[in-house]
Amino acid sequence: MESAPRTLPRRRSLELSPERFRRLALAATGMLLVVVATGATVRLTGSGLGCEHWPGCQPNVFFPERGYHSDVEFSNRAVASVTVLATLALAAGGLLTPGLGRGVKILAWLVFAGALAQAPLGAITVHYHLNPWLVLWHLLLSLAVLGAAVVVLLEATRFARGGAPPLPRVVRAGGVVLLAAVAVLVVTGTLATAAGPHPGSTAVRRIGAFQPAVGLHVRATAVFGVVFLLLAAWAWRNRVRFPWLPRACAGLLALLLLQMAIGETQYRTSLPWWLVLVHVTVAACVFGWSVGLVARLWRPVATHST
């Protein structure tokens, strides 16, 4: 009978506050964005083919021999390992956060599962010598996991700071269209990059033809732009009721303008690999920001927290 009162304080000492869980979600989301950048670096420098064994690049060794490609690929593996640990901490933290919704806990575990799945998928991609279709699915899985982490972060923020009623139905419907458009935008942009020129002398297999891929990407961009402008105009007209929405739209617009400038530079010049890396990273930011914006239309944070 005496053991029960003692175990209660122990359980409470393991519990996380809503704010601490929100910080875990923020850290995991940040790492998922970083690993997109490091993975793109491996692809753009062709370093995966110079590091075909695990955990080191050569058989039966842990640390690789020093070399440019080995350093790039091994660094990506180190970042990916930290990312998996961060998402595991997020999933476990959800179980230790009293009052957190069951759906958020499940989504946090899905984020961990997606981050963990990147390791074998990356190994398969290297085994098949950076097959462009495998590279494409590798990147799209990274973005899907990033988007799920953004939703967990939003829910963690609502849990820590309070929620508010959803925005009008027509605005939420527009958000769904915007999210679908940005998903198509990302996929077509990935196809255009896979079909088009690559920096330096790196030998990279292409997917399809460049001009048709670019044409599809441009049409997707037009649809996304029209929907976004309509949402931004509504946000400005209702800025008193929803002061956070114009700021969110402005942030997305800044990312879009930067992405368009980089894309135009890529299209017209002999591009360095680091510029393509910035393009991929900003694309991930655009996708993550769009997911967060649309999710907040449905699940706003309390006004006093903005």
N, C-alpha and C positions, 0 to 999 in steps of 0.2 A: 504493500500500500504506500510505502514511503517513496518508491521509485517514480510514481506518477507525477508528483509535484516537481521532481527534479528534471524529468524529461521535458516538461512544458517550457521552461526557460531555454533549454537547448534548442528546441524546435523554433522558438521565437528568434534565437540568435542567428539561425540560418535563413530566416525570412528576409526578403528584399522589399524595400520601399518602392512605391510606384516610380519615384524619381530615379532610383538606382537602376531599375529595370529599363527606364527610358534611356539612360546613359549606355547600358549594354546594347540596346537597339541602335543607338547612334554610332557606337564603335563598330558593330558588325556591319552596318550599312556602309560606313566609311571604308572598311577593309574590302568589302565586295566591290566597291568602285576602284580601289587601288589595284586589285587583282585583275580587273579588266584591262587596266593600263599595262601591267607587267606581262599579261598574256599576249597582248597585242605587240609588245616589244619583241617577244620570242618569235611571233609570226613574221614580223616585218624584217627581222635580222636573220631569219632562217636558223635560229639557234637551236630549235628543237631537234633538228637532224644532227647536230653536233653533240647531243647529250641524250643518247638513246637508252641508257640503263638507269636503274633506280636502286638506292637513292642517289648514288653518284653517277657521273656520266660514263664511267668505265666499269667493266664487270668487277664485282667483288670488292668495291671500295665505297666508303661512305661519302667522303668529300672528293669532288672532281679535281683532276689536274688543272692547273691554272691555264686559262685561255679565254678569249673573248666570248665565244659561243657558250662555253661551259659556264662562265660567270653569269651570263644573261639567263640561261635556262635554270641554273641552280638557284639564282636569286628569286626567280619566279616561283620555284617550288617552295622556297622558304616563305615567301609572302603568302602563297596558297595554304601552307600549313598553319600559319598564324590566322588566316581567314577562317579555316575550318574550326580552329579552337575558339575563335570569337563567336562564330555562329552556334557552336556547341554550348558555350557559356550563355548565349541568349536563350537557347531552348531550355537548358536546365534552369536558368533564372526565371523563366516563365512559370515553372512548376513551384518555385519558391516564393512567388509573389502572390500573397493572399488577395482574393477578389478579382484577379485578372480573368477575363472571359476565356471560356474553353476554346472558342474559335481562334483567338490570338495565340494561345499556347500551341494549338495544332499547326497554325501557320508558321510559328517560330521553328517548330521541328521540321517542317517542310523546307524552310530556308536552310537549316543545317543539312538535311538530306541532299538538297540540290548542290550545296557547296562541296559536300563530300563526294558527290557523283562526278564532280569536275576532275578529280584525280584519275580515276580509271579511264574517263573519256579522253583526257589529255594523253595518257599513255597509249591508248589506241590510236589517237591522231598521229603521234610520233611514229608508232609502229608502221602505220600506213603512209609514212613519208609526207606528212602534212597534206593529206588528201583535202582538197578545198571544201568538199561537202562536209567532212568531219569538222574542219575548222569553222565552217559556218554554224553548224549545230553547237559547237563548243561555245562560240560567242553568244548565240541566241539563248542558250541555257544560262550563261552568266548574266545576261540582261534580265531574264525572267526571274532569277533568284534575287537580283538587285531590286526589281520592282516589288517582289513579295516582302523583302526586308523593309522597303520604304513604307509599305502598308503597316507592318508591325510597328515601325517607329511612330507612325501617325497614331495608331491605337494606343501605344504606350504613352504618347503625349496627352491624348484625351483622358486616359486613365489617371495620369498624374495631375492634370490641370483642369479637368472637367470638359464636358462636351456641350454642343449646342445643336438645335434642330437643323436638319438638312436644308439646303437651299431649294428654291422652287423646282418643280418637276421638269420644266422645260430646260432649265439650266443644267440639271443633272443629266438629262438626256443628251444635251449638247456635249457634256463632259464625256459620256460614253463614246460618242462619235469621235471626239478629239483623241481619246485613248486608242480607239481602233485605228485612227489615221496615223498616230505616232508609231504604232506597232508596224503598220505597213511601211511607213517611212524608214524605220530602222532596218527592216528586212530588205527592202529594195536598195537602201544605201549600202548594206552589206554585200548584196549581189553586185552592185555597181563597182564596189571596191575590189571584189573578187574577180570581176571580169576585166578590170582596167589595168593601167600601168602600175608598176610597183617601184619603189625607190631603189637606187643603187643597182648592183649586179646580182641581187638575190634571185635565184631561179625559183619561181613560184608558179604552180599550175593555176590556170584560169578556169572560171566557170562561165560558159556562154560568151556572148559577144558584148562589147562595151557599150556601144551606142544604144541598143534596145534596152539594156539595163538602166542606163542613164535616163532615157525617155520615161520609163516606168517610174523611176525615182522622182523625176520632175513633176509628174502628174500627182503622185502621192503627196509631194510637198505642197502643191497647189490646194489640194483638198484640206490638208492640215492647216495651211495658212488662212483659208477662208473661215474655217470653224474657229480657229484661235482668235481671229480678229473680231468675230461676232461675240465671243465670250469676253474679250478684252473691253469691247464697247459697252457691254452690259455691266461689267464690273465697274467701269468708270461712272456710269449713270447711277449705280447703287453703292458708290464708295462710302457713303455715310453709314449705311446699314451693314456693309461688309468691308470694313477698311483693310482687311488682310488680302482680299482678292485682287485689287489693283497691283499691290506689291508683288504678289505671286505671279501675276501675268507679266509684270515688268521684268522680273527675274528670268522667266522663261523666254521673253523676247530678247533679252540680252544674250542668252545662250544661243538662241536661234541665229541672231545676227553674226555672232562669232563663228558658229558652225558654217553658215553660208559663205562667209569670207574665206574660211579655210578651204572649203570645198571648191570655191571658184579658183583659188590659188592652185590647188591640186590639179584641177582640170586644165589649166593654162600653162603650167610651168613644169620644169623637170624637178620633181619634188624630193626633198630629203626625207629619210624615213621617220625622223622625229616629228615632222609636220603631220604625217599620216597618223602617227601615234596620238598627237594632240587631237586630231579629227575624231578618232575612235573614242578617246576619253570624253571629249565634249558631247559626242553622240550619246554616250552612256549617261552623262549628266542631264541631257535633254530628256531622255527616256525616264530616268528616275524622277526628275522634277515634274514631268507630265503626269506620271502615276500619282505622285503626292498631291498635285493640284486637283486631279479628278477625284481622288479618294476623299479629299477634304470637302469637295462639293457635297458629297453624300454623308460624310462624318466630320463636321466642323469641330474645331477646338473652341472652347469657351472664349467669348469675346474679350474678357478681361486679361487673357493670357497673350493676346496679340499686341 
